[in-house]
């Protein structure tokens, strides 16, 4: 490897062995609130899991998700106290038992009532959809808006039957063919495929959305939605979509997989509108196909020639689109985009809109947030930032049903934690994940945010995609597509991934879990000048390359290098107030335990420390009572503290977010504008497997030279030299 340029392929191979340390998902609280609320939420009683928002739980009168576990614990303690005492208290104990029986009966009655109301809602939904279908049939399904052309991208992709030998090739470990291309408004991209004849043919009319197969009523609402919900000035572009939206939609509409690692808080709503448009268009086409075939089946008795014709247009379960987002605020914005796209007339009704606003809206959530934070932080953590949610949506011509049960839903919007809790639900033996069996469009929005929550949830969900359902859920096998019955659904599923940065774990999922026969498009990151250019203080930065044989060996190699080469130098008296930035919680725990064992003067801040502990650690470090401070990547992501006191910083590993590097360096106190000896220092440890992160920090060209160089140490000096 040494002496050669490091290519993207090298990084991808290294990413295969990425270790994912299971950690509890975080719920951000204000800086003065105790983070133990997160632990309390995670450890809450799951006995009423079915009554939370999920598969069979979306009943308006069911138990609220916001019910505090602490209240239930307090109730159980009170019940236990009622049973304590001597013989004089036996009567009270009996009364307590009666009360518990009554409470149990009341609870069961409530569950039965909720279940009954849920069944009534499902029946009402079925009747409404049947009535709408009858109206469509009376209008004539054979022409107009409900007819899909044979060359429609939907028909081309999902009605194509792949031969078995081709499926075997798609499932094999055979290397994908790749081609680097330039895409309009996107720039450099890499297209991957396995079979030449399966790549979708590019058409010349993508900008004409109606000719591209977009439902007319959606096209009519795009401009208004772009202006109202996304705040885009379309006069600058002279079109209903921006150039970026057009380019992204042209990929999505061909049902190819997409990895877009250039999402920013400025273009987030711009990209969301595109995938919402694509998802809703997909759902409407699915329904159009089903209704069209129902028409032909109804007329079958009048046409004996077509008596044996099969119409396979369905999956094993109804949900077709899964959107994963990190917070309720993101879900709130996405669902409002969908509602806006479908609200072409006042005839479209939205059920449970008030409940949706109460549970997902912004009201009352931004008031608790205080302190001056960077602009990107305010955008990421705006509104309701709860990370435990799931909501189903069913879409018909005249209505949008929110909180529909999953098996009556077309679109599922959820957080990774919300789905993981359902997959692991103790009430269902082995959990419940049948609703994932027939997902045709999978969308991961803000995938980098998932890394800061718990990436293991994402991997678990990917492992449960397209498994054989444990129940039939009323499926009509005569209408089920053959490739679904054959277990080939993963080769037809489209996956869309959006992220603000490119991480090895995200790249691994895109490479290893996306098997779309239509191929995949990976938009490349733009060449970077590096966030090192954003450092304002005059600071010498020493970059040490740690040699290691493989990706799995880098934790041990880094630890030993730190103990032998870095720590001894920073134990000197003139190196006090050294901040050690540790992205991996595994490495953080390892260093903390070592420091305790060796009686090193240190304090620490992590995402699991209470607010009281965090304040104490910050004060001790600022007042020089501790020589070192251990500080994690995730605590900085969720709290974005402005630390005071550090004069030296050690990046045990480069941060996941490149701008965190310059932020941390700019926190170093500067005694004067003139650089004086070793007053301020920065030390960075990296391996050849950190190429992606290194490029974003020091710049693409410089990073490639550093990794290929025979010299293991490089120094950069930033800041004003005048």
Buried (B, 14 or more C-beta within 10 A) or exposed (E): EEEEEBEBEBBBEBBEBBEEEEBBBBBBBEBEEBBBBBEEBBEBEBEBBBBBBBBBBBBEEBBEBEBEBEEBBEEEEEBEEBBEEEEEBEEEBEEBEEEEEEEEEEBEEBBEEBBEBBEEBBEEBEEBBEEBBEEBBEEEBEEEEBEBEEEBBBBBBBBEEBEEEBBEBBEEEEEEEBEEEEBEEBBBBBBBBBEEEBBBEEBEEBBEBEEBBBBEBBBBBBBBBBBEBBEBEBEEBEBBBBEBBBBBBBBBBBBBBBBBBBBEBEBBBBBBBBBBBBBBBBBBBBBBBBBBBBBBBEEBEEEEEEEEEEBBBBBBBBBBBBBBBBBBBBBBBBBBBBBBBBBBEEEBEBBBEEEBEEBBBBEEBBEEBEEEBEEBBBEBBBBBBBBBBBBBBBBBBBBBBBBBBBBBBBBBBBBBBBBBBBBBBEBBEEBBBBBBBBBBBBBBBBBBBBBBBBBBBBBBBBEBBBBEBBEEBEBEEEBBBEBBEEEBBBBBBBBBBBBBBBBBBBBBBBBEBBBBBBBBBBBBBEEBBBBBEBBEBBBBBBBBBBEBEEBBBBBEBBBEBBEEBBBEBBBEEEBBBBBBBBBBBEBBBBBBEBBEEEEBEBBBBBBBBBBEBBBBBBBBBBEEEBBBBBBBBBBBBBBBBEBEBBBBBBBBBBBBBBBBBBBBBBBBEBEEEEBEEEBBBBBBBBBBBBBBBBBBBBBBEBBBBBBBEEEEEBEBEBBEEE
